Amino acid sequence: MTNRRAIAHRATALVALAVLLCATAVAVDFALIKGICKDEAGKPIAGAQMEILNVASDEKQVVTTDSDGAFHSPNLSGGSYRLTLTGADGKLLFSIDDVPAKEGSVTNVDFDLAKLKAEQAKQEAAREEVRTQNEAIESENQKIRKLNALLAQAAQQKRDQQYAAAVTTMEEAAALDDSHDIVFASLADAYNLDKKFPQAESAYRKALSLAAADSGNLAIYHAGLALALLQQNKLEASAAECKTLVPLDSALASQCYFNQGAVLTNQGDSEAAVQAFDSSIAADPTRADAYYQKGVNLFARATLGKDNRMVPAPGTAEALNKYLQLDPDGKYAQSAKDLLGSLGASIKATYAQPNGSGKK
C-alpha cells in the first residue's frame, strides 16, 4: 500500500513537472510574419521564395509560398525586417523594407503586386515631380545670379563711360531672360547713354510692359522713355510721358519738361519752350534754372517800341527775378542781372535764401 502511494505521488510529481515545462515553453514568445502573395492579375503566386531578412542582425530565413500564395515565417525575434519576393523562375518580383515584427504578435504583410506596383509608380512620379521642381528652382536661381552679375557689370561700365560695352552686357542679359523689367530698363539706359535712341525707346517700352502696376520704378522708366523720344524729336510723345510722370514723381516730371524746353530753345521755338518751362515750374516751383530759361526765352520775344526802346514780353523780368530769388549765387546769376539791366527792369536788392537768410 505504501509503495502504491509512493508510486502515485511520484507520478503526480512527474505530471506536475511536465505541466511546468509545458507552461515554460508557452511563455517563450516569438514574432511571426505572414501574408498572401498575388500577381498583377490578382492570382496567387505559388512556389515563390520569400526571403525574410533581419535588418539589424542580418539573419535570413527563406520560405516558399503555398498553392494559395500564402507564406508563414518561422519563429522570429523582434525587430525590423526586409521582405523580398522572388518568383519560381528566380526573377525579383518585389521587396518591402522596414516591416516591424514584435515578439508575441503576428504581422500580416500581403504582396498584392497590382496595388504595390501602382503605389510604387505613384511614389516614383511624386519623387520625379519634386526632382523636376527642384531642378527648375535651381536653374532659375542660377539664371538670377547670372542676371545680377550682368547688371552689376553693366552698372560699372556705365560709371566708367564704357557705354557700348554696357549695351553688349545688357543685350546678353536680355537674351538670357526676357521677363524682368529691370533688365530691359538697364538695357534702355545703356542705349540712351550710347545715343542709340530708337533702341532705347523700344527697350523702355518693353520694361514698362513687364513692370507691375504698383512698381516703384515706373517713374524712372517713363522719364527714360521721354528722353529717348525727345532725342528723336518726337516732342508730342515725349511730352505725353512727362505728363504721365506728374502724379508719379514731381521732380522727375519737372526735369522731363525742362528737357523739353531745352530742346525747343535750341530749335528756336521760344513760345513752346516757355510753355515747357512753365510745366517744369508747375511740377517743381523751386526749380530755379527753369525760371531762368523761361526768362531767356521771353527775352528773345522782346520787341521795340515806337521810341526804339525794348519792350520785354510779359513775365520776363518776373522770371529772371524769381531765378535770382531762388538761386542768388547760381551760375546764371550775373547773366540774369545783365538781362534785367538791358531791359531797364529793376533788380531786387535782396533775395531770400532757402534757409531764410538774405544776400545783398
C-alpha positions as CSV (number, residue, x, y, z in Angstrom):
1,M,0.0,0.0,0.0
2,T,2.8,2.3,0.9
3,N,4.5,1.6,-2.4
4,R,1.4,2.3,-4.3
5,R,1.1,5.7,-2.6
6,A,4.7,6.4,-3.3
7,I,4.3,5.5,-6.9
8,A,1.2,7.6,-7.2
9,H,2.9,10.5,-5.6
10,R,5.9,10.2,-7.9
11,A,3.5,10.1,-10.9
12,T,1.7,13.2,-9.7
13,A,5.1,15.0,-9.4
14,L,6.1,13.9,-12.9
15,V,2.8,15.2,-14.3
16,A,3.3,18.5,-12.4
17,L,6.8,18.8,-13.9
18,A,5.5,18.1,-17.3
19,V,2.9,20.8,-16.9
20,L,5.5,23.2,-15.6
21,L,7.8,22.5,-18.6
22,C,4.9,23.0,-21.0
23,A,3.9,26.2,-19.4
24,T,7.5,27.4,-19.6
25,A,7.6,26.6,-23.3
26,V,4.3,28.5,-24.0
27,A,5.7,31.6,-22.1
28,V,8.5,31.9,-24.7
29,D,7.0,34.3,-27.3
30,F,8.2,34.8,-30.9
31,A,7.4,37.2,-33.7
32,L,5.6,35.9,-36.8
33,I,5.2,37.4,-40.3
34,K,2.7,36.0,-42.7
35,G,0.7,37.0,-45.8
36,I,-0.7,36.3,-49.2
37,C,1.1,36.9,-52.5
38,K,-0.8,37.7,-55.7
39,D,0.4,38.6,-59.1
40,E,-0.7,41.7,-61.1
41,A,-3.7,39.8,-62.4
42,G,-4.8,39.0,-58.8
43,K,-3.9,35.3,-59.0
44,P,-1.9,33.5,-56.2
45,I,1.8,33.3,-56.6
46,A,2.6,29.7,-55.7
47,G,6.2,28.3,-55.3
48,A,7.8,31.7,-54.9
49,Q,10.6,32.4,-52.5
50,M,10.1,34.8,-49.6
51,E,13.3,36.0,-48.1
52,I,12.9,37.4,-44.6
53,L,16.0,39.4,-43.5
54,N,16.5,40.9,-40.1
55,V,18.0,44.3,-40.8
56,A,19.9,44.6,-37.6
57,S,21.4,41.1,-37.3
58,D,21.4,40.1,-41.0
59,E,19.8,36.8,-40.0
60,K,17.9,35.4,-43.0
61,Q,15.1,33.0,-43.4
62,V,13.6,31.8,-46.7
63,V,10.1,30.2,-47.0
64,T,8.1,29.1,-50.0
65,T,4.6,30.2,-50.8
66,D,2.0,27.5,-51.0
67,S,-0.6,26.9,-53.7
68,D,-2.7,29.8,-52.3
69,G,0.3,32.1,-52.4
70,A,0.5,32.2,-48.6
71,F,3.7,32.3,-46.7
72,H,4.4,32.0,-43.0
73,S,7.7,32.8,-41.3
74,P,9.4,30.6,-38.8
75,N,9.7,32.0,-35.3
76,L,11.4,35.3,-35.4
77,S,13.0,37.6,-32.9
78,G,11.5,41.1,-32.6
79,G,12.9,43.8,-35.0
80,S,12.7,45.3,-38.4
81,Y,12.7,43.1,-41.5
82,R,13.1,43.3,-45.2
83,L,10.9,41.0,-47.2
84,T,11.9,40.1,-50.7
85,L,9.7,38.1,-53.0
86,T,11.3,36.1,-55.9
87,G,9.4,34.1,-58.4
88,A,9.8,30.4,-59.1
89,D,11.9,31.4,-62.1
90,G,14.3,33.4,-59.9
91,K,13.0,36.8,-61.0
92,L,12.7,39.5,-58.4
93,L,9.1,40.4,-58.0
94,F,9.0,42.9,-55.2
95,S,10.6,43.9,-51.9
96,I,9.3,45.7,-48.8
97,D,11.5,47.4,-46.3
98,D,11.1,48.2,-42.6
99,V,8.5,45.6,-41.8
100,P,8.1,45.6,-38.0
101,A,7.9,42.4,-36.1
102,K,7.0,42.3,-32.4
103,E,7.5,39.3,-30.2
104,G,4.2,37.8,-29.2
105,S,2.4,39.2,-32.2
106,V,1.7,38.4,-35.8
107,T,2.5,40.9,-38.6
108,N,0.4,40.5,-41.7
109,V,2.1,41.6,-45.0
110,D,0.3,40.9,-48.2
111,F,2.1,41.1,-51.5
112,D,-0.6,42.3,-53.9
113,L,1.6,43.2,-56.8
114,A,-1.0,45.2,-58.7
115,K,-1.6,47.5,-55.7
116,L,2.1,47.6,-54.6
117,K,3.4,48.5,-58.1
118,A,0.7,51.1,-58.6
119,E,1.7,52.7,-55.3
120,Q,5.3,52.4,-56.2
121,A,4.6,54.2,-59.6
122,K,2.7,56.9,-57.7
123,Q,5.6,57.5,-55.3
124,E,8.1,57.5,-58.1
125,A,6.0,60.0,-60.0
126,A,5.8,62.2,-56.9
127,R,9.6,62.0,-56.4
128,E,10.1,62.8,-60.1
129,E,7.9,65.8,-59.8
130,V,9.8,67.1,-56.8
131,R,13.1,66.5,-58.6
132,T,11.9,68.4,-61.6
133,Q,10.6,71.2,-59.4
134,N,14.0,71.4,-57.6
135,E,15.9,71.4,-60.9
136,A,13.7,74.2,-62.2
137,I,14.2,76.2,-59.0
138,E,18.0,75.7,-59.1
139,S,18.0,76.6,-62.8
140,E,16.1,79.8,-62.1
141,N,18.4,80.6,-59.2
142,Q,21.4,80.2,-61.4
143,K,19.8,82.5,-64.0
144,I,19.0,85.1,-61.4
145,R,22.6,85.0,-60.2
146,K,23.9,85.4,-63.7
147,L,21.5,88.3,-64.4
148,N,22.6,90.1,-61.2
149,A,26.2,89.7,-62.2
150,L,25.5,91.2,-65.6
151,L,23.5,94.1,-64.1
152,A,26.4,94.9,-61.8
153,Q,28.9,94.6,-64.6
154,A,26.8,97.0,-66.8
155,A,26.4,99.5,-64.0
156,Q,30.2,99.6,-63.6
157,Q,30.7,100.0,-67.3
158,K,28.3,103.0,-67.3
159,R,30.2,104.6,-64.4
160,D,33.4,104.1,-66.5
161,Q,31.6,105.6,-69.5
162,Q,32.0,102.4,-71.5
163,Y,28.5,102.7,-72.9
164,A,28.9,100.4,-75.9
165,A,30.3,97.7,-73.6
166,A,27.3,98.2,-71.2
167,V,25.0,97.8,-74.2
168,T,26.6,94.5,-75.1
169,T,26.4,93.3,-71.5
170,M,22.7,94.1,-71.1
171,E,21.9,92.6,-74.5
172,E,23.3,89.4,-73.2
173,A,21.2,89.7,-70.1
174,A,18.0,90.3,-72.1
175,A,18.8,87.3,-74.3
176,L,19.2,85.2,-71.1
177,D,15.9,86.4,-69.6
178,D,13.1,88.5,-71.2
179,S,10.7,88.5,-68.3
180,H,12.3,91.1,-65.9
181,D,11.5,94.8,-66.4
182,I,14.8,95.8,-64.6
183,V,16.8,94.1,-67.3
184,F,15.2,96.0,-70.1
185,A,15.3,99.2,-68.2
186,S,19.1,98.9,-67.7
187,L,19.5,98.0,-71.4
188,A,17.4,101.0,-72.3
189,D,19.6,103.3,-70.1
190,A,22.7,101.9,-71.8
191,Y,21.2,102.6,-75.2
192,N,20.3,106.2,-74.2
193,L,23.9,106.7,-73.0
194,D,25.3,105.2,-76.2
195,K,23.0,107.6,-78.2
196,K,21.0,104.6,-79.7
197,F,17.7,106.3,-79.0
198,P,15.3,104.2,-81.2
199,Q,16.6,101.1,-79.4
200,A,16.3,102.9,-76.0
201,E,12.7,103.7,-76.8
202,S,11.9,100.1,-77.6
203,A,13.6,98.8,-74.5
204,Y,11.9,101.2,-72.2
205,R,8.5,100.3,-73.7
206,K,9.4,96.6,-73.0
207,A,10.3,97.5,-69.4
208,L,7.0,99.3,-68.9
209,S,5.1,96.4,-70.3
210,L,6.7,94.0,-67.8
211,A,6.6,96.2,-64.8
212,A,3.9,95.7,-62.1
213,A,1.2,98.4,-61.9
214,D,2.5,99.4,-58.5
215,S,6.2,99.2,-59.3
216,G,8.3,101.9,-57.7
217,N,10.3,102.1,-60.9
218,L,7.6,103.3,-63.2
219,A,8.6,107.0,-62.9
220,I,12.2,106.2,-63.9
221,Y,11.1,104.2,-66.9
222,H,8.7,106.9,-68.1
223,A,11.4,109.5,-67.6
224,G,13.9,107.5,-69.6
225,L,11.4,106.9,-72.4
226,A,10.6,110.6,-72.5
227,L,14.3,111.3,-73.0
228,A,14.7,108.7,-75.8
229,L,11.6,110.2,-77.6
230,L,12.9,113.7,-77.1
231,Q,16.3,112.8,-78.7
232,Q,14.4,111.5,-81.7
233,N,12.5,114.8,-81.8
234,K,9.2,113.0,-81.0
235,L,8.1,116.0,-79.0
236,E,4.4,115.2,-78.5
237,A,5.1,111.6,-77.5
238,S,7.8,112.9,-75.1
239,A,5.5,115.5,-73.6
240,A,2.9,112.8,-73.0
241,E,5.5,110.8,-71.0
242,C,6.2,114.0,-69.0
243,K,2.5,114.3,-68.2
244,T,2.4,110.7,-67.0
245,L,5.3,111.5,-64.6
246,V,3.5,114.3,-62.8
247,P,1.5,112.1,-60.4
248,L,4.4,109.6,-60.1
249,D,7.4,111.8,-59.3
250,S,7.1,115.6,-59.4
251,A,10.9,116.1,-59.5
252,L,11.3,113.8,-62.5
253,A,8.3,115.4,-64.2
254,S,10.0,118.8,-63.7
255,Q,13.2,117.6,-65.2
256,C,11.3,116.0,-68.1
257,Y,9.6,119.2,-69.0
258,F,12.8,121.1,-68.5
259,N,14.5,118.8,-71.1
260,Q,11.6,119.6,-73.5
261,G,12.1,123.3,-73.0
262,A,15.9,123.0,-73.6
263,V,15.4,121.2,-77.0
264,L,12.7,123.7,-78.0
265,T,15.0,126.6,-77.1
266,N,17.7,125.1,-79.3
267,Q,15.2,124.8,-82.1
268,G,14.3,128.5,-81.7
269,D,10.7,127.8,-80.7
270,S,10.6,130.2,-77.8
271,E,6.8,130.1,-77.4
272,A,6.7,126.3,-77.0
273,A,9.9,126.4,-74.9
274,V,8.2,128.9,-72.4
275,Q,5.2,126.5,-72.1
276,A,7.5,123.6,-71.4
277,F,9.4,125.6,-68.7
278,D,6.1,126.7,-67.2
279,S,5.2,123.0,-66.9
280,S,8.5,122.3,-65.3
281,I,7.9,125.1,-62.8
282,A,4.4,123.8,-62.1
283,A,5.8,120.4,-61.2
284,D,8.5,121.9,-59.0
285,P,8.1,125.6,-58.2
286,T,11.6,125.6,-56.6
287,R,13.4,124.7,-59.8
288,A,15.5,127.9,-60.3
289,D,17.0,127.1,-63.7
290,A,13.5,126.7,-65.2
291,Y,12.7,130.3,-64.3
292,Y,16.0,131.5,-65.8
293,Q,15.4,129.5,-69.1
294,K,11.9,130.8,-69.2
295,G,13.2,134.4,-68.8
296,V,15.8,133.8,-71.6
297,N,13.1,132.7,-74.0
298,L,10.8,135.5,-73.0
299,F,13.7,137.9,-73.5
300,A,14.1,136.6,-77.1
301,R,10.5,137.7,-77.7
302,A,11.1,141.3,-76.7
303,T,10.0,144.0,-79.2
304,L,11.0,147.6,-79.9
305,G,8.6,150.3,-79.1
306,K,7.9,153.5,-81.0
307,D,10.7,155.2,-79.2
308,N,13.0,152.3,-80.1
309,R,13.1,151.2,-76.6
310,M,13.0,147.5,-75.9
311,V,9.6,146.2,-74.7
312,P,10.0,142.9,-72.9
313,A,7.5,140.2,-73.2
314,P,5.2,140.0,-70.2
315,G,6.7,138.0,-67.4
316,T,10.3,138.3,-68.5
317,A,11.5,140.4,-65.5
318,E,9.4,138.3,-63.1
319,A,11.0,135.1,-64.3
320,L,14.6,136.4,-64.1
321,N,14.0,137.9,-60.6
322,K,12.4,134.7,-59.4
323,Y,15.6,132.9,-60.5
324,L,17.7,135.3,-58.6
325,Q,15.4,134.9,-55.6
326,L,15.8,131.1,-55.6
327,D,19.5,130.9,-56.5
328,P,21.2,134.3,-55.9
329,D,24.7,132.9,-56.3
330,G,23.8,130.5,-59.1
331,K,25.8,130.1,-62.3
332,Y,23.2,132.2,-64.2
333,A,23.0,135.0,-61.6
334,Q,25.2,137.5,-63.4
335,S,23.6,136.7,-66.7
336,A,20.1,137.2,-65.2
337,K,21.2,140.6,-63.8
338,D,22.6,141.6,-67.1
339,L,19.4,140.7,-68.9
340,L,17.3,142.6,-66.4
341,G,19.6,145.6,-66.8
342,S,19.3,145.6,-70.6
343,L,15.6,145.6,-70.3
344,G,15.8,148.6,-67.9
345,A,13.9,146.5,-65.4
346,S,14.6,146.8,-61.7
347,I,16.6,144.3,-59.9
348,K,15.7,143.4,-56.3
349,A,18.4,144.4,-53.8
350,T,17.8,141.4,-51.6
351,Y,17.0,137.8,-52.4
352,A,15.8,135.3,-49.9
353,Q,18.0,132.3,-49.4
354,P,16.4,128.8,-48.9
355,N,17.3,129.0,-45.2
356,G,15.6,132.3,-44.8
357,S,18.7,134.5,-44.8
358,G,19.2,137.2,-47.3
359,K,22.1,138.3,-49.5
360,K,22.7,141.7,-50.9
